Amino acid sequence: MKDEKRALRSALRERRRGLPAAVVEAAGAAVCAQLETFPPYQGTRTVLAYIAAENEVSTAPLFVEIVASGRELYLPQRVGEQFVRWRPGEPLTTGPGGISEPLAGAPLRPVGDAVALVPVVGWDERGTRLGRGGGFFDRIFSRLSPGVVRVGLVYEFQQVAELPRDPWDVSLDYVITERRIVRCDHASRTRPTSLQKGGLQL
């Protein structure tokens, strides 16, 4: 299973790295537009996000609006294996893997409702997520409240028929692509519900 995951991750990351900048920008804008219509995101007071790398769908265009609306924004801090509160303009540092992260900030409490925007390398209909390979998000989500809604921000091409799954993998609740919002079904292999369609074709 480990070798299968490694091969899938390598192939999907290579394809994503090769996307033209114009496609990355347009698809990211379409994903963010879908997200802004998403009721759990509209209603939450706490947003967990990330700083994109390797042509991941960027959450950065949302940062100013999240804070201006009075909501709390948290970003990953891998050194401490936690999310910390951050506001645009506060200092960032280079963390493991060359990914930018907050230099400091108040840690997220382990309880409470929130919407977590999650980077994805690959996903399937059940919400199984293939990540960057370090296990950070699986470990931290296992410690957070079940009230945290986990939303993968992805490109359509990242969907895989069925991903290999380890016992410690934490499922996504929803996936948002440049074309649709999908509610994942953790318990079965039935097709998920597409809540909305539109946007780009890659």
C-alpha positions as CSV (number, residue, x, y, z in Angstrom):
1,M,0.0,0.0,0.0
2,K,2.9,2.4,0.8
3,D,4.4,1.9,-2.6
4,E,1.0,2.4,-4.3
5,K,0.5,5.7,-2.4
6,R,4.0,6.9,-3.2
7,A,3.5,6.2,-7.0
8,L,0.1,8.0,-7.1
9,R,1.4,10.9,-5.1
10,S,4.4,11.3,-7.4
11,A,2.3,11.2,-10.6
12,L,-0.3,13.6,-9.4
13,R,2.2,16.1,-8.0
14,E,4.1,16.0,-11.2
15,R,1.0,16.8,-13.2
16,R,0.0,19.6,-10.9
17,R,3.5,21.2,-11.0
18,G,3.2,21.2,-14.7
19,L,0.0,23.3,-14.9
20,P,0.4,26.7,-16.6
21,A,0.1,29.7,-14.3
22,A,-3.0,30.9,-16.1
23,V,-4.8,27.6,-15.4
24,V,-3.7,27.6,-11.8
25,E,-5.0,31.2,-11.3
26,A,-8.3,30.6,-13.1
27,A,-9.1,27.3,-11.4
28,G,-8.2,28.7,-8.0
29,A,-10.6,31.6,-8.6
30,A,-13.3,29.2,-9.6
31,V,-12.8,27.0,-6.5
32,C,-12.8,30.1,-4.2
33,A,-16.0,31.3,-5.9
34,Q,-17.6,27.9,-5.2
35,L,-16.4,28.0,-1.6
36,E,-17.9,31.4,-1.0
37,T,-21.4,30.0,-1.8
38,F,-20.9,27.0,0.6
39,P,-23.2,27.3,3.7
40,P,-20.8,25.9,6.3
41,Y,-18.1,28.3,5.1
42,Q,-20.5,31.2,5.1
43,G,-21.7,30.5,8.6
44,T,-18.5,29.6,10.4
45,R,-16.6,32.0,12.8
46,T,-13.3,30.0,12.5
47,V,-11.5,29.1,9.3
48,L,-8.4,26.8,9.1
49,A,-6.5,27.4,5.9
50,Y,-3.1,26.8,4.4
51,I,-0.4,28.5,2.3
52,A,-0.3,26.8,-1.1
53,A,2.8,25.2,-2.6
54,E,3.4,23.3,-5.9
55,N,0.4,24.8,-7.7
56,E,-2.1,23.7,-5.0
57,V,-5.4,25.6,-5.0
58,S,-4.5,28.8,-3.2
59,T,-6.4,30.0,-0.1
60,A,-4.5,33.3,0.1
61,P,-7.1,35.4,-1.9
62,L,-9.5,34.6,1.0
63,F,-7.3,35.8,3.9
64,V,-8.1,39.5,3.9
65,E,-11.9,38.9,3.6
66,I,-11.9,36.2,6.4
67,V,-10.3,38.6,8.9
68,A,-12.2,41.7,7.7
69,S,-15.5,39.8,8.3
70,G,-14.5,39.3,12.0
71,R,-13.7,35.6,11.6
72,E,-10.6,34.0,13.1
73,L,-8.0,32.6,10.6
74,Y,-5.6,29.8,11.5
75,L,-2.7,28.4,9.5
76,P,-0.6,25.3,10.0
77,Q,2.6,25.5,12.0
78,R,4.3,22.2,11.4
79,V,7.1,22.6,13.9
80,G,4.6,22.6,16.7
81,E,2.1,20.3,14.9
82,Q,-0.7,22.8,15.4
83,F,-2.8,25.5,13.8
84,V,-2.1,29.0,15.0
85,R,-4.0,32.2,14.6
86,W,-2.7,34.6,11.9
87,R,-3.6,37.9,10.3
88,P,-2.4,39.2,6.9
89,G,0.8,41.1,7.3
90,E,2.1,39.1,10.3
91,P,5.5,37.5,9.8
92,L,5.9,34.1,8.1
93,T,8.8,31.8,8.2
94,T,9.9,28.8,6.0
95,G,8.9,25.6,7.6
96,P,9.6,21.9,6.7
97,G,9.4,21.2,3.0
98,G,10.0,24.9,2.2
99,I,6.3,25.8,3.0
100,S,5.6,29.2,4.5
101,E,4.0,29.2,7.9
102,P,3.3,31.7,10.8
103,L,6.3,32.6,12.9
104,A,4.1,32.8,16.0
105,G,0.4,32.9,17.0
106,A,-2.1,31.7,19.5
107,P,-2.8,28.0,19.1
108,L,-6.2,26.8,18.0
109,R,-8.2,25.2,20.8
110,P,-8.8,21.5,20.3
111,V,-12.6,21.9,20.6
112,G,-15.2,24.0,18.8
113,D,-16.7,24.2,15.3
114,A,-14.7,25.4,12.3
115,V,-14.2,24.9,8.6
116,A,-10.9,23.5,7.6
117,L,-9.6,24.1,4.1
118,V,-7.2,21.3,3.3
119,P,-4.6,20.8,0.6
120,V,-5.0,17.7,-1.5
121,V,-2.9,15.7,-3.8
122,G,-5.6,13.1,-4.7
123,W,-9.1,12.2,-3.5
124,D,-11.8,9.6,-4.0
125,E,-15.6,9.5,-3.7
126,R,-15.5,8.4,0.0
127,G,-13.5,11.4,1.0
128,T,-10.2,9.5,1.2
129,R,-7.4,12.1,0.9
130,L,-3.9,11.6,-0.5
131,G,-1.8,14.4,1.0
132,R,1.7,15.6,0.8
133,G,3.1,12.6,2.6
134,G,4.0,13.8,6.0
135,G,0.8,12.9,7.9
136,F,0.5,16.4,9.5
137,F,-3.2,16.9,8.7
138,D,-4.2,13.4,9.7
139,R,-2.5,13.7,13.1
140,I,-3.9,17.1,13.9
141,F,-7.4,16.4,12.7
142,S,-7.5,13.3,14.9
143,R,-7.1,15.7,17.9
144,L,-9.6,18.3,16.9
145,S,-13.4,18.5,17.6
146,P,-15.7,16.4,15.3
147,G,-17.4,19.7,14.7
148,V,-14.6,20.7,12.3
149,V,-15.8,20.4,8.7
150,R,-12.9,19.2,6.5
151,V,-13.0,20.6,3.0
152,G,-10.5,19.6,0.3
153,L,-9.8,22.2,-2.3
154,V,-8.8,20.4,-5.5
155,Y,-8.6,20.2,-9.3
156,E,-11.0,17.8,-11.0
157,F,-8.1,15.8,-12.4
158,Q,-7.0,14.9,-8.9
159,Q,-9.9,12.5,-8.4
160,V,-8.9,8.8,-8.2
161,A,-11.4,5.9,-8.6
162,E,-10.4,4.5,-5.2
163,L,-7.4,5.5,-3.1
164,P,-5.6,3.0,-0.8
165,R,-6.5,3.8,2.8
166,D,-4.6,3.4,6.0
167,P,-6.4,3.2,9.5
168,W,-5.0,6.6,10.5
169,D,-6.3,8.4,7.4
170,V,-8.8,11.2,8.3
171,S,-11.6,11.6,5.7
172,L,-12.7,14.8,4.0
173,D,-16.3,15.8,4.5
174,Y,-16.5,17.8,1.3
175,V,-14.4,18.4,-1.8
176,I,-14.6,21.6,-3.8
177,T,-13.2,21.7,-7.4
178,E,-13.3,24.3,-10.1
179,R,-16.6,22.7,-11.3
180,R,-18.5,21.4,-8.3
181,I,-19.0,21.0,-4.5
182,V,-19.1,17.3,-3.5
183,R,-20.4,15.9,-0.2
184,C,-18.3,12.8,0.5
185,D,-19.7,9.5,1.8
186,H,-17.2,8.1,4.3
187,A,-19.1,4.9,5.0
188,S,-19.7,3.4,1.5
189,R,-18.6,3.4,-2.0
190,T,-21.7,5.0,-3.4
191,R,-21.3,8.1,-5.5
192,P,-21.2,11.3,-3.5
193,T,-23.7,14.1,-3.9
194,S,-22.7,16.9,-6.2
195,L,-24.2,20.0,-4.6
196,Q,-23.3,22.4,-7.3
197,K,-21.8,22.3,-10.8
198,G,-20.3,24.9,-13.1
199,G,-16.9,26.6,-13.5
200,L,-14.0,25.5,-15.6
201,Q,-13.0,22.4,-17.5
202,L,-9.3,21.5,-17.2
